[in-house]
Amino acid sequence: MTVDSHRQFPKLTNADSITPAVTRGQDVWHANNCINCHTLFGEGAYYAPDLTKITQLRGAPYLKAFLKAPERFYDEQRHRRLMPNPNLSDEEIDDLIAFFDWVANVDNQGWPPRPILVTGSSIPGTSLSIAQQDISGPDKTADQMPPGARPVSGNEDPIALGEALFRTATPACNACHSIAPGVNLAGPTLAGLAARAQQTIDSPDYQGKADSVEAFIRESIVSPSAYLHPGEMYSAGGVSFMPTSYGESLTDEQLDQLVRYLASFK
């Protein structure tokens, strides 16, 4: 077993992708004692979110902007936490993101089983983020689970399938977006999205190609920089922080289902 484990380590650890930038990024991680607050593979401190899959939850533009000025995104009074500004150079930030990307692509075989995701919102009266709540444990039947946590089959309504995609797409939409009014995370809340989409389309400032609410939502998913939501924490230099990979990772049918679900937020 030991011999077989060592034989598989290079593949499991994504060793071929360890570049000089990844090595330098690891040095940045250690030099700044990031592990004093964060965890990787579940190891480290639990004051701040686990970063094992951070590049699958946040794109490089967002991570660069955040690492340059974390105080723009979170403050101690509103979020009960404050990440200190590490004062990293642009090269150090690029190297650290390269290290995070290598970590994210290591085959960790599902460990940790319940990683702390980055949501930026806590449930009142608890110290856990929304993503840490165990809403679908083995002791719960499908009927006892919230609608968004229930397993779905191919025979379900497209909106139900879209709701499932909202939670399971890579990266998961609910890692950055809340559906509660006024709760803005890394991305703006999606409450009232349909009404806001129509207002945007009708605005003379809108330069996109959408001519309907559904088309606008789809455009926002596959071409997020076509319209930049107001607020400096959502974009920089005319580029949205939202990942641009959904157009490739989701099929047309899945995009239709996701759009149907999001368009239901009147």
C-alpha positions as protocol buffer text, in pm:
chain_id: "A"
residue {
  index: 1
  type: MET
  ca { x: 0 y: 0 z: 0 }
}
residue {
  index: 2
  type: THR
  ca { x: 285 y: 238 z: 83 }
}
residue {
  index: 3
  type: VAL
  ca { x: 456 y: 170 z: -249 }
}
residue {
  index: 4
  type: ASP
  ca { x: 131 y: 218 z: -439 }
}
residue {
  index: 5
  type: SER
  ca { x: 60 y: 544 z: -255 }
}
residue {
  index: 6
  type: HIS
  ca { x: 400 y: 685 z: -348 }
}
residue {
  index: 7
  type: ARG
  ca { x: 344 y: 575 z: -706 }
}
residue {
  index: 8
  type: GLN
  ca { x: 23 y: 779 z: -723 }
}
residue {
  index: 9
  type: PHE
  ca { x: 142 y: 1091 z: -539 }
}
residue {
  index: 10
  type: PRO
  ca { x: 273 y: 1276 z: -850 }
}
residue {
  index: 11
  type: LYS
  ca { x: -63 y: 1239 z: -1027 }
}
residue {
  index: 12
  type: LEU
  ca { x: -278 y: 1305 z: -721 }
}
residue {
  index: 13
  type: THR
  ca { x: -81 y: 1614 z: -623 }
}
residue {
  index: 14
  type: ASN
  ca { x: -79 y: 1761 z: -973 }
}
residue {
  index: 15
  type: ALA
  ca { x: 300 y: 1768 z: -950 }
}
residue {
  index: 16
  type: ASP
  ca { x: 352 y: 1841 z: -1321 }
}
residue {
  index: 17
  type: SER
  ca { x: 183 y: 2177 z: -1267 }
}
residue {
  index: 18
  type: ILE
  ca { x: 426 y: 2298 z: -1000 }
}
residue {
  index: 19
  type: THR
  ca { x: 585 y: 2597 z: -1172 }
}
residue {
  index: 20
  type: PRO
  ca { x: 834 y: 2850 z: -1029 }
}
residue {
  index: 21
  type: ALA
  ca { x: 536 y: 3082 z: -974 }
}
residue {
  index: 22
  type: VAL
  ca { x: 360 y: 2814 z: -767 }
}
residue {
  index: 23
  type: THR
  ca { x: 674 y: 2768 z: -554 }
}
residue {
  index: 24
  type: ARG
  ca { x: 710 y: 3142 z: -504 }
}
residue {
  index: 25
  type: GLY
  ca { x: 340 y: 3164 z: -414 }
}
residue {
  index: 26
  type: GLN
  ca { x: 391 y: 2898 z: -148 }
}
residue {
  index: 27
  type: ASP
  ca { x: 672 y: 3110 z: -7 }
}
residue {
  index: 28
  type: VAL
  ca { x: 435 y: 3410 z: 5 }
}
residue {
  index: 29
  type: TRP
  ca { x: 178 y: 3195 z: 188 }
}
residue {
  index: 30
  type: HIS
  ca { x: 431 y: 3093 z: 452 }
}
residue {
  index: 31
  type: ALA
  ca { x: 605 y: 3430 z: 483 }
}
residue {
  index: 32
  type: ASN
  ca { x: 275 y: 3601 z: 564 }
}
residue {
  index: 33
  type: ASN
  ca { x: 157 y: 3329 z: 804 }
}
residue {
  index: 34
  type: CYS
  ca { x: -171 y: 3294 z: 615 }
}
residue {
  index: 35
  type: ILE
  ca { x: -227 y: 2960 z: 786 }
}
residue {
  index: 36
  type: ASN
  ca { x: -269 y: 3143 z: 1118 }
}
residue {
  index: 37
  type: CYS
  ca { x: -620 y: 3233 z: 1000 }
}
residue {
  index: 38
  type: HIS
  ca { x: -694 y: 3013 z: 696 }
}
residue {
  index: 39
  type: THR
  ca { x: -686 y: 2642 z: 619 }
}
residue {
  index: 40
  type: LEU
  ca { x: -568 y: 2440 z: 322 }
}
residue {
  index: 41
  type: PHE
  ca { x: -697 y: 2083 z: 293 }
}
residue {
  index: 42
  type: GLY
  ca { x: -859 y: 2142 z: 631 }
}
residue {
  index: 43
  type: GLU
  ca { x: -524 y: 2210 z: 801 }
}
residue {
  index: 44
  type: GLY
  ca { x: -457 y: 2539 z: 974 }
}
residue {
  index: 45
  type: ALA
  ca { x: -661 y: 2787 z: 1175 }
}
residue {
  index: 46
  type: TYR
  ca { x: -1038 y: 2814 z: 1145 }
}
residue {
  index: 47
  type: TYR
  ca { x: -1077 y: 3186 z: 1203 }
}
residue {
  index: 48
  type: ALA
  ca { x: -1111 y: 3255 z: 830 }
}
residue {
  index: 49
  type: PRO
  ca { x: -1238 y: 3049 z: 532 }
}
residue {
  index: 50
  type: ASP
  ca { x: -1072 y: 2737 z: 393 }
}
residue {
  index: 51
  type: LEU
  ca { x: -890 y: 2829 z: 71 }
}
residue {
  index: 52
  type: THR
  ca { x: -839 y: 2482 z: -77 }
}
residue {
  index: 53
  type: LYS
  ca { x: -1073 y: 2551 z: -371 }
}
residue {
  index: 54
  type: ILE
  ca { x: -1062 y: 2930 z: -367 }
}
residue {
  index: 55
  type: THR
  ca { x: -971 y: 2969 z: -737 }
}
residue {
  index: 56
  type: GLN
  ca { x: -1273 y: 2755 z: -826 }
}
residue {
  index: 57
  type: LEU
  ca { x: -1494 y: 2988 z: -621 }
}
residue {
  index: 58
  type: ARG
  ca { x: -1333 y: 3321 z: -711 }
}
residue {
  index: 59
  type: GLY
  ca { x: -1172 y: 3432 z: -1035 }
}
residue {
  index: 60
  type: ALA
  ca { x: -824 y: 3585 z: -1057 }
}
residue {
  index: 61
  type: PRO
  ca { x: -953 y: 3945 z: -1105 }
}
residue {
  index: 62
  type: TYR
  ca { x: -1147 y: 3924 z: -779 }
}
residue {
  index: 63
  type: LEU
  ca { x: -860 y: 3766 z: -588 }
}
residue {
  index: 64
  type: LYS
  ca { x: -615 y: 4031 z: -714 }
}
residue {
  index: 65
  type: ALA
  ca { x: -843 y: 4315 z: -612 }
}
residue {
  index: 66
  type: PHE
  ca { x: -914 y: 4155 z: -275 }
}
residue {
  index: 67
  type: LEU
  ca { x: -549 y: 4090 z: -191 }
}
residue {
  index: 68
  type: LYS
  ca { x: -458 y: 4446 z: -285 }
}
residue {
  index: 69
  type: ALA
  ca { x: -720 y: 4602 z: -57 }
}
residue {
  index: 70
  type: PRO
  ca { x: -924 y: 4355 z: 152 }
}
residue {
  index: 71
  type: GLU
  ca { x: -1069 y: 4644 z: 352 }
}
residue {
  index: 72
  type: ARG
  ca { x: -1274 y: 4741 z: 44 }
}
residue {
  index: 73
  type: PHE
  ca { x: -1464 y: 4414 z: 65 }
}
residue {
  index: 74
  type: TYR
  ca { x: -1517 y: 4342 z: 435 }
}
residue {
  index: 75
  type: ASP
  ca { x: -1509 y: 4540 z: 754 }
}
residue {
  index: 76
  type: GLU
  ca { x: -1514 y: 4436 z: 1116 }
}
residue {
  index: 77
  type: GLN
  ca { x: -1837 y: 4612 z: 1209 }
}
residue {
  index: 78
  type: ARG
  ca { x: -2047 y: 4468 z: 927 }
}
residue {
  index: 79
  type: HIS
  ca { x: -1892 y: 4124 z: 890 }
}
residue {
  index: 80
  type: ARG
  ca { x: -1735 y: 4064 z: 1233 }
}
residue {
  index: 81
  type: ARG
  ca { x: -1399 y: 4000 z: 1076 }
}
residue {
  index: 82
  type: LEU
  ca { x: -1127 y: 4206 z: 917 }
}
residue {
  index: 83
  type: MET
  ca { x: -847 y: 4065 z: 706 }
}
residue {
  index: 84
  type: PRO
  ca { x: -532 y: 4274 z: 742 }
}
residue {
  index: 85
  type: ASN
  ca { x: -384 y: 4416 z: 426 }
}
residue {
  index: 86
  type: PRO
  ca { x: -79 y: 4197 z: 353 }
}
residue {
  index: 87
  type: ASN
  ca { x: 76 y: 4475 z: 138 }
}
residue {
  index: 88
  type: LEU
  ca { x: 180 y: 4232 z: -134 }
}
residue {
  index: 89
  type: SER
  ca { x: 338 y: 4338 z: -462 }
}
residue {
  index: 90
  type: ASP
  ca { x: 164 y: 4259 z: -791 }
}
residue {
  index: 91
  type: GLU
  ca { x: 413 y: 3978 z: -854 }
}
residue {
  index: 92
  type: GLU
  ca { x: 355 y: 3830 z: -509 }
}
residue {
  index: 93
  type: ILE
  ca { x: -21 y: 3838 z: -565 }
}
residue {
  index: 94
  type: ASP
  ca { x: 14 y: 3664 z: -903 }
}
residue {
  index: 95
  type: ASP
  ca { x: 239 y: 3400 z: -748 }
}
residue {
  index: 96
  type: LEU
  ca { x: 2 y: 3344 z: -455 }
}
residue {
  index: 97
  type: ILE
  ca { x: -291 y: 3297 z: -695 }
}
residue {
  index: 98
  type: ALA
  ca { x: -80 y: 3049 z: -894 }
}
residue {
  index: 99
  type: PHE
  ca { x: -17 y: 2857 z: -571 }
}
residue {
  index: 100
  type: PHE
  ca { x: -388 y: 2861 z: -484 }
}
residue {
  index: 101
  type: ASP
  ca { x: -472 y: 2735 z: -834 }
}
residue {
  index: 102
  type: TRP
  ca { x: -230 y: 2446 z: -798 }
}
residue {
  index: 103
  type: VAL
  ca { x: -381 y: 2359 z: -458 }
}
residue {
  index: 104
  type: ALA
  ca { x: -733 y: 2376 z: -603 }
}
residue {
  index: 105
  type: ASN
  ca { x: -644 y: 2118 z: -867 }
}
residue {
  index: 106
  type: VAL
  ca { x: -485 y: 1865 z: -632 }
}
residue {
  index: 107
  type: ASP
  ca { x: -694 y: 1548 z: -614 }
}
residue {
  index: 108
  type: ASN
  ca { x: -773 y: 1569 z: -243 }
}
residue {
  index: 109
  type: GLN
  ca { x: -1038 y: 1297 z: -279 }
}
residue {
  index: 110
  type: GLY
  ca { x: -1305 y: 1508 z: -117 }
}
residue {
  index: 111
  type: TRP
  ca { x: -1109 y: 1621 z: 189 }
}
residue {
  index: 112
  type: PRO
  ca { x: -1205 y: 1814 z: 390 }
}
residue {
  index: 113
  type: PRO
  ca { x: -1555 y: 1663 z: 370 }
}
residue {
  index: 114
  type: ARG
  ca { x: -1724 y: 1990 z: 467 }
}
residue {
  index: 115
  type: PRO
  ca { x: -1487 y: 2275 z: 377 }
}
residue {
  index: 116
  type: ILE
  ca { x: -1561 y: 2626 z: 496 }
}
residue {
  index: 117
  type: LEU
  ca { x: -1673 y: 2810 z: 185 }
}
residue {
  index: 118
  type: VAL
  ca { x: -1640 y: 3182 z: 128 }
}
residue {
  index: 119
  type: THR
  ca { x: -1982 y: 3340 z: 159 }
}
residue {
  index: 120
  type: GLY
  ca { x: -1919 y: 3654 z: 358 }
}
residue {
  index: 121
  type: SER
  ca { x: -2247 y: 3627 z: 543 }
}
residue {
  index: 122
  type: SER
  ca { x: -2331 y: 3480 z: 880 }
}
residue {
  index: 123
  type: ILE
  ca { x: -2661 y: 3348 z: 1003 }
}
residue {
  index: 124
  type: PRO
  ca { x: -2785 y: 3568 z: 1289 }
}
residue {
  index: 125
  type: GLY
  ca { x: -2725 y: 3414 z: 1628 }
}
residue {
  index: 126
  type: THR
  ca { x: -2455 y: 3175 z: 1506 }
}
residue {
  index: 127
  type: SER
  ca { x: -2085 y: 3187 z: 1430 }
}
residue {
  index: 128
  type: LEU
  ca { x: -2124 y: 2982 z: 1114 }
}
residue {
  index: 129
  type: SER
  ca { x: -2147 y: 3109 z: 760 }
}
residue {
  index: 130
  type: ILE
  ca { x: -2441 y: 3005 z: 545 }
}
residue {
  index: 131
  type: ALA
  ca { x: -2222 y: 2756 z: 360 }
}
residue {
  index: 132
  type: GLN
  ca { x: -2122 y: 2586 z: 685 }
}
residue {
  index: 133
  type: GLN
  ca { x: -2475 y: 2496 z: 785 }
}
residue {
  index: 134
  type: ASP
  ca { x: -2545 y: 2125 z: 743 }
}
residue {
  index: 135
  type: ILE
  ca { x: -2882 y: 2141 z: 568 }
}
residue {
  index: 136
  type: SER
  ca { x: -2859 y: 1807 z: 393 }
}
residue {
  index: 137
  type: GLY
  ca { x: -2722 y: 1567 z: 650 }
}
residue {
  index: 138
  type: PRO
  ca { x: -2779 y: 1191 z: 632 }
}
residue {
  index: 139
  type: ASP
  ca { x: -3050 y: 1210 z: 896 }
}
residue {
  index: 140
  type: LYS
  ca { x: -3269 y: 1433 z: 682 }
}
residue {
  index: 141
  type: THR
  ca { x: -3510 y: 1303 z: 421 }
}
residue {
  index: 142
  type: ALA
  ca { x: -3571 y: 1491 z: 96 }
}
residue {
  index: 143
  type: ASP
  ca { x: -3902 y: 1622 z: 231 }
}
residue {
  index: 144
  type: GLN
  ca { x: -3728 y: 1768 z: 535 }
}
residue {
  index: 145
  type: MET
  ca { x: -3462 y: 1951 z: 333 }
}
residue {
  index: 146
  type: PRO
  ca { x: -3504 y: 2308 z: 208 }
}
residue {
  index: 147
  type: PRO
  ca { x: -3605 y: 2318 z: -163 }
}
residue {
  index: 148
  type: GLY
  ca { x: -3258 y: 2418 z: -273 }
}
residue {
  index: 149
  type: ALA
  ca { x: -3100 y: 2121 z: -98 }
}
residue {
  index: 150
  type: ARG
  ca { x: -3328 y: 1849 z: -226 }
}
residue {
  index: 151
  type: PRO
  ca { x: -3197 y: 1608 z: -488 }
}
residue {
  index: 152
  type: VAL
  ca { x: -3361 y: 1648 z: -827 }
}
residue {
  index: 153
  type: SER
  ca { x: -3426 y: 1417 z: -1117 }
}
residue {
  index: 154
  type: GLY
  ca { x: -3440 y: 1486 z: -1487 }
}
residue {
  index: 155
  type: ASN
  ca { x: -3820 y: 1484 z: -1473 }
}
residue {
  index: 156
  type: GLU
  ca { x: -3843 y: 1788 z: -1250 }
}
residue {
  index: 157
  type: ASP
  ca { x: -3950 y: 2138 z: -1348 }
}
residue {
  index: 158
  type: PRO
  ca { x: -3676 y: 2339 z: -1528 }
}
residue {
  index: 159
  type: ILE
  ca { x: -3683 y: 2597 z: -1248 }
}
residue {
  index: 160
  type: ALA
  ca { x: -3612 y: 2323 z: -991 }
}
residue {
  index: 161
  type: LEU
  ca { x: -3325 y: 2201 z: -1207 }
}
residue {
  index: 162
  type: GLY
  ca { x: -3200 y: 2558 z: -1232 }
}
residue {
  index: 163
  type: GLU
  ca { x: -3212 y: 2589 z: -854 }
}
residue {
  index: 164
  type: ALA
  ca { x: -2998 y: 2276 z: -825 }
}
residue {
  index: 165
  type: LEU
  ca { x: -2748 y: 2419 z: -1075 }
}
residue {
  index: 166
  type: PHE
  ca { x: -2734 y: 2738 z: -871 }
}
residue {
  index: 167
  type: ARG
  ca { x: -2587 y: 2528 z: -589 }
}
residue {
  index: 168
  type: THR
  ca { x: -2381 y: 2274 z: -783 }
}
residue {
  index: 169
  type: ALA
  ca { x: -2230 y: 2453 z: -1084 }
}
residue {
  index: 170
  type: THR
  ca { x: -1852 y: 2502 z: -1075 }
}
residue {
  index: 171
  type: PRO
  ca { x: -1797 y: 2745 z: -919 }
}
residue {
  index: 172
  type: ALA
  ca { x: -2129 y: 2736 z: -733 }
}
residue {
  index: 173
  type: CYS
  ca { x: -2337 y: 3051 z: -786 }
}
residue {
  index: 174
  type: ASN
  ca { x: -2440 y: 3061 z: -420 }
}
residue {
  index: 175
  type: ALA
  ca { x: -2073 y: 3090 z: -320 }
}
residue {
  index: 176
  type: CYS
  ca { x: -2086 y: 3452 z: -436 }
}
residue {
  index: 177
  type: HIS
  ca { x: -2455 y: 3544 z: -460 }
}
residue {
  index: 178
  type: SER
  ca { x: -2729 y: 3553 z: -199 }
}
residue {
  index: 179
  type: ILE
  ca { x: -3097 y: 3541 z: -286 }
}
residue {
  index: 180
  type: ALA
  ca { x: -3192 y: 3738 z: 26 }
}
residue {
  index: 181
  type: PRO
  ca { x: -3279 y: 4107 z: -17 }
}
residue {
  index: 182
  type: GLY
  ca { x: -2995 y: 4337 z: 84 }
}
residue {
  index: 183
  type: VAL
  ca { x: -2744 y: 4058 z: 145 }
}
residue {
  index: 184
  type: ASN
  ca { x: -2451 y: 4131 z: -87 }
}
residue {
  index: 185
  type: LEU
  ca { x: -2162 y: 3885 z: -79 }
}
residue {
  index: 186
  type: ALA
  ca { x: -1876 y: 3876 z: -330 }
}
residue {
  index: 187
  type: GLY
  ca { x: -2148 y: 3940 z: -586 }
}
residue {
  index: 188
  type: PRO
  ca { x: -2469 y: 4143 z: -553 }
}
residue {
  index: 189
  type: THR
  ca { x: -2785 y: 3986 z: -417 }
}
residue {
  index: 190
  type: LEU
  ca { x: -3008 y: 3824 z: -678 }
}
residue {
  index: 191
  type: ALA
  ca { x: -3328 y: 3917 z: -495 }
}
residue {
  index: 192
  type: GLY
  ca { x: -3547 y: 4115 z: -734 }
}
residue {
  index: 193
  type: LEU
  ca { x: -3317 y: 4028 z: -1025 }
}
residue {
  index: 194
  type: ALA
  ca { x: -3590 y: 4023 z: -1290 }
}
residue {
  index: 195
  type: ALA
  ca { x: -3707 y: 4375 z: -1206 }
}
residue {
  index: 196
  type: ARG
  ca { x: -3353 y: 4512 z: -1196 }
}
residue {
  index: 197
  type: ALA
  ca { x: -3271 y: 4341 z: -1525 }
}
residue {
  index: 198
  type: GLN
  ca { x: -3563 y: 4511 z: -1697 }
}
residue {
  index: 199
  type: GLN
  ca { x: -3462 y: 4850 z: -1555 }
}
residue {
  index: 200
  type: THR
  ca { x: -3108 y: 4798 z: -1680 }
}
residue {
  index: 201
  type: ILE
  ca { x: -3221 y: 4704 z: -2031 }
}
residue {
  index: 202
  type: ASP
  ca { x: -3443 y: 5013 z: -2043 }
}
residue {
  index: 203
  type: SER
  ca { x: -3159 y: 5239 z: -1928 }
}
residue {
  index: 204
  type: PRO
  ca { x: -2981 y: 5446 z: -2197 }
}
residue {
  index: 205
  type: ASP
  ca { x: -2652 y: 5352 z: -2029 }
}
residue {
  index: 206
  type: TYR
  ca { x: -2694 y: 4982 z: -2108 }
}
residue {
  index: 207
  type: GLN
  ca { x: -2458 y: 4880 z: -2390 }
}
residue {
  index: 208
  type: GLY
  ca { x: -2525 y: 4507 z: -2398 }
}
residue {
  index: 209
  type: LYS
  ca { x: -2719 y: 4308 z: -2657 }
}
residue {
  index: 210
  type: ALA
  ca { x: -3003 y: 4168 z: -2446 }
}
residue {
  index: 211
  type: ASP
  ca { x: -3361 y: 4263 z: -2533 }
}
residue {
  index: 212
  type: SER
  ca { x: -3541 y: 4069 z: -2259 }
}
residue {
  index: 213
  type: VAL
  ca { x: -3496 y: 3980 z: -1894 }
}
residue {
  index: 214
  type: GLU
  ca { x: -3405 y: 3622 z: -1980 }
}
residue {
  index: 215
  type: ALA
  ca { x: -3153 y: 3733 z: -2242 }
}
residue {
  index: 216
  type: PHE
  ca { x: -2996 y: 3978 z: -1997 }
}
residue {
  index: 217
  type: ILE
  ca { x: -2955 y: 3712 z: -1729 }
}
residue {
  index: 218
  type: ARG
  ca { x: -2802 y: 3471 z: -1979 }
}
residue {
  index: 219
  type: GLU
  ca { x: -2568 y: 3745 z: -2102 }
}
residue {
  index: 220
  type: SER
  ca { x: -2468 y: 3817 z: -1742 }
}
residue {
  index: 221
  type: ILE
  ca { x: -2378 y: 3450 z: -1693 }
}
residue {
  index: 222
  type: VAL
  ca { x: -2177 y: 3387 z: -2010 }
}
residue {
  index: 223
  type: SER
  ca { x: -2040 y: 3742 z: -2067 }
}
residue {
  index: 224
  type: PRO
  ca { x: -2037 y: 3903 z: -1722 }
}
residue {
  index: 225
  type: SER
  ca { x: -1843 y: 4210 z: -1836 }
}
residue {
  index: 226
  type: ALA
  ca { x: -2112 y: 4308 z: -2087 }
}
residue {
  index: 227
  type: TYR
  ca { x: -2279 y: 4498 z: -1804 }
}
residue {
  index: 228
  type: LEU
  ca { x: -2095 y: 4591 z: -1485 }
}
residue {
  index: 229
  type: HIS
  ca { x: -2304 y: 4607 z: -1172 }
}
residue {
  index: 230
  type: PRO
  ca { x: -2239 y: 4933 z: -984 }
}
residue {
  index: 231
  type: GLY
  ca { x: -1991 y: 4900 z: -699 }
}
residue {
  index: 232
  type: GLU
  ca { x: -1612 y: 4880 z: -696 }
}
residue {
  index: 233
  type: MET
  ca { x: -1612 y: 4542 z: -522 }
}
residue {
  index: 234
  type: TYR
  ca { x: -1774 y: 4377 z: -826 }
}
residue {
  index: 235
  type: SER
  ca { x: -1535 y: 4479 z: -1104 }
}
residue {
  index: 236
  type: ALA
  ca { x: -1210 y: 4658 z: -1183 }
}
residue {
  index: 237
  type: GLY
  ca { x: -1074 y: 4811 z: -1501 }
}
residue {
  index: 238
  type: GLY
  ca { x: -1395 y: 4737 z: -1691 }
}
residue {
  index: 239
  type: VAL
  ca { x: -1375 y: 4364 z: -1613 }
}
residue {
  index: 240
  type: SER
  ca { x: -1626 y: 4183 z: -1393 }
}
residue {
  index: 241
  type: PHE
  ca { x: -1494 y: 3967 z: -1109 }
}
residue {
  index: 242
  type: MET
  ca { x: -1744 y: 3696 z: -1202 }
}
residue {
  index: 243
  type: PRO
  ca { x: -1587 y: 3387 z: -1367 }
}
residue {
  index: 244
  type: THR
  ca { x: -1629 y: 3364 z: -1745 }
}
residue {
  index: 245
  type: SER
  ca { x: -1628 y: 2985 z: -1762 }
}
residue {
  index: 246
  type: TYR
  ca { x: -2002 y: 2912 z: -1735 }
}
residue {
  index: 247
  type: GLY
  ca { x: -2057 y: 2938 z: -2111 }
}
residue {
  index: 248
  type: GLU
  ca { x: -1823 y: 2642 z: -2153 }
}
residue {
  index: 249
  type: SER
  ca { x: -1895 y: 2439 z: -1839 }
}
residue {
  index: 250
  type: LEU
  ca { x: -2275 y: 2447 z: -1876 }
}
residue {
  index: 251
  type: THR
  ca { x: -2476 y: 2315 z: -2169 }
}
residue {
  index: 252
  type: ASP
  ca { x: -2734 y: 2531 z: -2345 }
}
residue {
  index: 253
  type: GLU
  ca { x: -3007 y: 2334 z: -2170 }
}
residue {
  index: 254
  type: GLN
  ca { x: -2847 y: 2393 z: -1830 }
}
residue {
  index: 255
  type: LEU
  ca { x: -2809 y: 2762 z: -1903 }
}
residue {
  index: 256
  type: ASP
  ca { x: -3179 y: 2777 z: -1992 }
}
residue {
  index: 257
  type: GLN
  ca { x: -3267 y: 2608 z: -1664 }
}
residue {
  index: 258
  type: LEU
  ca { x: -3047 y: 2844 z: -1463 }
}
residue {
  index: 259
  type: VAL
  ca { x: -3193 y: 3146 z: -1641 }
}
residue {
  index: 260
  type: ARG
  ca { x: -3548 y: 3023 z: -1574 }
}
residue {
  index: 261
  type: TYR
  ca { x: -3467 y: 2994 z: -1204 }
}
residue {
  index: 262
  type: LEU
  ca { x: -3301 y: 3334 z: -1176 }
}
residue {
  index: 263
  type: ALA
  ca { x: -3574 y: 3506 z: -1377 }
}
residue {
  index: 264
  type: SER
  ca { x: -3821 y: 3390 z: -1113 }
}
residue {
  index: 265
  type: PHE
  ca { x: -3679 y: 3644 z: -866 }
}
residue {
  index: 266
  type: LYS
  ca { x: -3925 y: 3921 z: -940 }
}
